[in-house]
């Protein structure tokens, strides 16, 4: 079961980034499904080793790098959701 957990968290991070975070507004285009996958390893690292502030700062930084004004309310909600998924997986409630 332990081998499954990292894969499950990775899958959920990828889905949350695409379907909920989606700072450039492309989640209605099937062809863009992989748009945020390159950010998954960084987000996983922040989830595993950084804490909420590190994850929030990472998402702010990514949005700035995209040339966007960070949407801090959305970033907070996404960060909270990602940590909820991580906690549920760790507690085997998901």
N, CA, C and O of each residue as an XYZ file, in Angstrom:
376
protein
N       0.815     -1.202      0.000
C       0.000      0.000      0.000
C       0.859      1.266      0.000
O       0.463      2.256     -0.617
N       2.002      1.277      0.656
C       2.839      2.471      0.703
C       3.290      2.911     -0.688
O       3.392      4.107     -0.962
N       3.557      1.944     -1.561
C       3.990      2.299     -2.906
C       2.895      3.048     -3.656
O       3.201      3.885     -4.505
N       1.641      2.770     -3.367
C       0.514      3.407     -4.026
C       0.358      4.863     -3.603
O      -0.020      5.702     -4.420
N       0.637      5.169     -2.373
C       0.374      6.498     -1.833
C       1.082      7.628     -2.573
O       0.421      8.605     -2.923
N       2.383      7.551     -2.830
C       3.010      8.656     -3.565
C       2.392      8.846     -4.953
O       2.220      9.978     -5.405
N       2.064      7.761     -5.619
C       1.437      7.862     -6.929
C       0.069      8.519     -6.820
O      -0.306      9.317     -7.679
N      -0.669      8.197     -5.788
C      -1.992      8.781     -5.587
C      -1.870     10.279     -5.315
O      -2.633     11.065     -5.877
N      -0.947     10.680     -4.484
C      -0.757     12.096     -4.201
C      -0.323     12.833     -5.470
O      -0.808     13.931     -5.744
N       0.562     12.254     -6.221
C       1.009     12.872     -7.473
C      -0.165     13.071     -8.429
O      -0.292     14.126     -9.050
N      -1.009     12.073     -8.545
C      -2.183     12.161     -9.420
C      -3.110     13.283     -8.959
O      -3.608     14.066     -9.768
N      -3.331     13.346     -7.663
C      -4.229     14.378     -7.135
C      -3.653     15.775     -7.303
O      -4.382     16.711     -7.630
N      -2.362     15.923     -7.087
C      -1.727     17.225     -7.298
C      -1.915     17.656     -8.748
O      -2.296     18.795     -9.019
N      -1.650     16.754     -9.666
C      -1.808     17.063    -11.086
C      -3.236     17.504    -11.396
O      -3.445     18.474    -12.125
N      -4.211     16.798    -10.848
C      -5.612     17.139    -11.100
C      -5.996     18.477    -10.470
O      -6.695     19.272    -11.099
N      -5.557     18.737     -9.254
C      -5.885     20.004     -8.596
C      -5.254     21.170     -9.355
O      -5.894     22.203     -9.551
N      -4.015     21.007     -9.778
C      -3.374     22.089    -10.520
C      -4.132     22.398    -11.807
O      -4.319     23.566    -12.149
N      -4.566     21.370    -12.518
C      -5.242     21.590    -13.800
C      -6.689     22.042    -13.633
O      -7.116     23.012    -14.260
N      -7.433     21.349    -12.798
C      -8.866     21.615    -12.727
C      -9.265     22.736    -11.769
O     -10.330     23.332    -11.933
N      -8.434     23.033    -10.777
C      -8.829     24.030     -9.776
C      -7.906     25.251     -9.803
O      -8.382     26.383     -9.880
N      -6.601     25.029     -9.741
C      -5.672     26.172     -9.748
C      -5.751     26.895    -11.090
O      -6.137     28.064    -11.122
N      -5.408     26.259    -12.169
C      -5.561     26.716    -13.554
C      -5.425     28.236    -13.729
O      -6.385     28.894    -14.131
N      -4.259     28.794    -13.437
C      -4.127     30.251    -13.476
C      -4.275     30.868    -14.865
O      -4.584     32.055    -14.971
N      -4.064     30.104    -15.919
C      -4.194     30.678    -17.261
C      -5.515     30.317    -17.929
O      -5.731     30.652    -19.094
N      -6.391     29.645    -17.210
C      -7.744     29.411    -17.680
C      -7.883     28.503    -18.895
O      -8.570     28.838    -19.861
N      -7.221     27.349    -18.834
C      -7.246     26.448    -19.994
C      -7.883     25.093    -19.709
O      -7.872     24.220    -20.576
N      -8.433     24.899    -18.522
C      -8.880     23.558    -18.147
C     -10.094     23.058    -18.924
O     -10.506     21.913    -18.739
N     -10.664     23.872    -19.774
C     -11.765     23.385    -20.612
C     -11.255     22.795    -21.925
O     -12.046     22.278    -22.714
N      -9.950     22.863    -22.170
C      -9.353     22.327    -23.391
C      -8.657     21.004    -23.093
O      -7.631     20.968    -22.413
N      -9.220     19.933    -23.602
C      -8.658     18.597    -23.372
C      -7.206     18.529    -23.837
O      -6.382     17.867    -23.206
N      -6.898     19.195    -24.912
C      -5.542     19.159    -25.461
C      -4.514     19.816    -24.541
O      -3.312     19.627    -24.729
N      -4.962     20.575    -23.562
C      -4.046     21.262    -22.645
C      -3.863     20.508    -21.333
O      -3.282     21.048    -20.392
N      -4.342     19.286    -21.254
C      -4.356     18.536    -19.992
C      -2.998     18.459    -19.307
O      -2.949     18.413    -18.078
N      -1.929     18.444    -20.026
C      -0.600     18.325    -19.425
C       0.073     19.651    -19.115
O       1.248     19.674    -18.746
N      -0.635     20.737    -19.254
C      -0.049     22.080    -19.134
C       0.706     22.319    -17.830
O       1.755     22.964    -17.846
N       0.213     21.828    -16.725
C       0.833     22.121    -15.429
C       1.625     20.943    -14.858
O       2.099     21.013    -13.723
N       1.773     19.875    -15.621
C       2.474     18.686    -15.101
C       3.909     18.960    -14.690
O       4.417     18.327    -13.764
N       4.560     19.881    -15.355
C       5.962     20.148    -15.001
C       6.087     20.757    -13.603
O       7.178     20.767    -13.031
N       4.989     21.262    -13.049
C       5.014     21.845    -11.712
C       4.755     20.812    -10.608
O       4.982     21.088     -9.430
N       4.290     19.650    -10.985
C       3.921     18.633     -9.992
C       5.086     18.281     -9.068
O       4.881     18.240     -7.855
N       6.303     18.025     -9.572
C       7.404     17.682     -8.647
C       7.691     18.779     -7.620
O       7.969     18.476     -6.459
N       7.629     20.042     -8.031
C       7.872     21.143     -7.103
C       6.777     21.207     -6.038
O       7.055     21.441     -4.861
N       5.550     21.000     -6.458
C       4.434     21.047     -5.512
C       4.538     19.880     -4.534
O       4.322     20.054     -3.335
N       4.866     18.699     -5.037
C       5.048     17.543     -4.156
C       6.144     17.803     -3.132
O       5.996     17.463     -1.958
N       7.233     18.399     -3.572
C       8.336     18.722     -2.657
C       7.862     19.669     -1.559
O       8.188     19.474     -0.388
N       7.100     20.685     -1.929
C       6.582     21.628     -0.933
C       5.614     20.942      0.024
O       5.615     21.229      1.221
N       4.790     20.040     -0.496
C       3.850     19.309      0.354
C       4.577     18.402      1.336
O       4.196     18.310      2.503
N       5.602     17.746      0.872
C       6.313     16.771      1.704
C       7.285     17.416      2.675
O       7.459     16.925      3.790
N       7.920     18.506      2.272
C       9.034     19.026      3.068
C       8.956     20.492      3.428
O       9.837     21.003      4.120
N       7.925     21.179      2.978
C       7.955     22.617      3.169
C       6.884     23.208      4.045
O       7.141     24.164      4.776
N       5.719     22.675      3.990
C       4.629     23.268      4.747
C       3.796     24.219      3.907
O       4.105     24.494      2.747
N       2.738     24.710      4.521
C       1.749     25.530      3.827
C       2.351     26.804      3.244
O       2.086     27.140      2.090
N       3.152     27.512      4.022
C       3.738     28.764      3.527
C       4.635     28.534      2.318
O       4.622     29.324      1.373
N       5.405     27.467      2.343
C       6.280     27.175      1.207
C       5.452     26.884     -0.044
O       5.803     27.331     -1.136
N       4.371     26.151      0.105
C       3.518     25.833     -1.041
C       2.854     27.104     -1.574
O       2.818     27.321     -2.786
N       2.341     27.925     -0.699
C       1.726     29.191     -1.121
C       2.743     30.051     -1.868
O       2.442     30.587     -2.934
N       3.925     30.181     -1.320
C       4.966     30.979     -1.973
C       5.364     30.396     -3.325
O       5.640     31.139     -4.266
N       5.395     29.081     -3.421
C       5.709     28.441     -4.695
C       4.654     28.791     -5.744
O       4.999     29.190     -6.856
N       3.384     28.647     -5.404
C       2.327     28.941     -6.369
C       2.311     30.422     -6.749
O       2.056     30.762     -7.905
N       2.577     31.290     -5.797
C       2.690     32.725     -6.106
C       3.828     32.946     -7.091
O       3.671     33.665     -8.077
N       4.957     32.337     -6.827
C       6.120     32.477     -7.688
C       5.838     31.947     -9.101
O       6.238     32.562    -10.089
N       5.152     30.811     -9.188
C       4.826     30.250    -10.498
C       3.906     31.179    -11.287
O       4.092     31.372    -12.489
N       2.921     31.747    -10.614
C       2.017     32.669    -11.301
C       2.755     33.922    -11.761
O       2.515     34.411    -12.864
N       3.643     34.439    -10.931
C       4.440     35.600    -11.336
C       5.317     35.257    -12.534
O       5.463     36.059    -13.456
N       5.900     34.057    -12.515
C       6.749     33.604    -13.627
C       5.950     33.519    -14.934
O       6.501     33.712    -16.017
N       4.665     33.233    -14.823
C       3.785     33.183    -15.997
C       3.379     34.584    -16.451
O       2.686     34.733    -17.457
N       3.803     35.600    -15.720
C       3.451     36.968    -16.065
C       2.085     37.378    -15.541
O       1.488     38.332    -16.039
N       1.589     36.665    -14.545
C       0.267     36.916    -14.001
C       0.359     37.614    -12.654
O       1.382     37.546    -11.972
N      -0.706     38.274    -12.286
C      -0.846     38.813    -10.936
C      -1.366     37.667    -10.071
O      -2.463     37.169    -10.322
N      -0.613     37.236     -9.060
C      -1.049     36.094     -8.255
C      -2.430     36.295     -7.637
O      -2.735     37.353     -7.085
N      -3.246     35.266     -7.741
C      -4.589     35.263     -7.159
C      -4.496     34.574     -5.793
O      -4.714     33.368     -5.675
N      -4.176     35.350     -4.786
C      -3.842     34.793     -3.476
C      -4.994     34.035     -2.827
O      -4.754     33.065     -2.108
N      -6.225     34.446     -3.057
C      -7.373     33.735     -2.489
C      -7.456     32.326     -3.081
O      -7.656     31.353     -2.353
N      -7.302     32.223     -4.388
C      -7.318     30.915     -5.056
C      -6.128     30.079     -4.613
O      -6.260     28.880     -4.365
N      -4.977     30.709     -4.514
C      -3.769     29.995     -4.094
C      -3.940     29.436     -2.689
O      -3.529     28.305     -2.430
N      -4.521     30.181     -1.797
C      -4.767     29.695     -0.430
C      -5.693     28.481     -0.450
O      -5.425     27.481      0.215
N      -6.793     28.571     -1.219
C      -7.750     27.469     -1.296
C      -7.106     26.228     -1.897
O      -7.317     25.119     -1.404
N      -6.326     26.404     -2.953
C      -5.647     25.281     -3.600
C      -4.649     24.647     -2.643
O      -4.567     23.422     -2.546
N      -3.898     25.472     -1.944
C      -2.907     24.956     -0.994
C      -3.574     24.168      0.118
O      -3.115     23.084      0.477
N      -4.656     24.706      0.666
C      -5.400     23.994      1.706
C      -5.933     22.663      1.180
O      -5.851     21.642      1.864
N      -6.474     22.676     -0.028
C      -7.003     21.457     -0.632
C      -5.909     20.415     -0.832
O      -6.117     19.236     -0.546
N      -4.756     20.836     -1.317
C      -3.659     19.889     -1.533
C      -3.205     19.261     -0.221
O      -2.931     18.062     -0.169
N      -3.123     20.058      0.833
C      -2.741     19.487      2.125
C      -3.840     18.572      2.665
O      -3.540     17.590      3.344
N      -5.087     18.871      2.380
C      -6.179     17.973      2.779
C      -6.060     16.631      2.076
O      -6.258     15.585      2.694
N      -5.738     16.654      0.791
C      -5.541     15.404      0.057
C      -4.362     14.622      0.637
O      -4.449     13.411      0.838
N      -3.279     15.316      0.897
C      -2.090     14.655      1.463
C      -2.436     13.999      2.803
O      -2.085     12.844      3.045
N      -3.123     14.743      3.668
C      -3.494     14.202      4.984
C      -4.431     13.001      4.852
O      -4.270     12.015      5.571
N      -5.395     13.072      3.954
C      -6.330     11.967      3.762
C      -5.616     10.715      3.272
O      -5.909      9.609      3.724
N      -4.684     10.892      2.352
C      -3.931      9.742      1.844
C      -3.068      9.137      2.954
O      -3.018      7.917      3.112
N      -2.393      9.991      3.715
C      -1.543      9.503      4.795
C      -2.335      8.765      5.868
O      -1.837      7.813      6.469
N      -3.556      9.199      6.105
C      -4.392      8.569      7.114
C      -5.245      7.449      6.523
O      -6.072      6.843      7.204
N      -5.019      7.196      5.241
C      -5.742      6.138      4.509
C      -7.247      6.320      4.554
O      -7.999      5.349      4.635
N      -7.684      7.583      4.500
C      -9.096      7.893      4.443
C      -9.542      8.236      3.039
O     -10.679      8.657      2.827
N      -8.651      8.058      2.084
C      -9.013      8.409      0.715
C      -8.570      7.350     -0.254
O      -8.794      7.482     -1.457
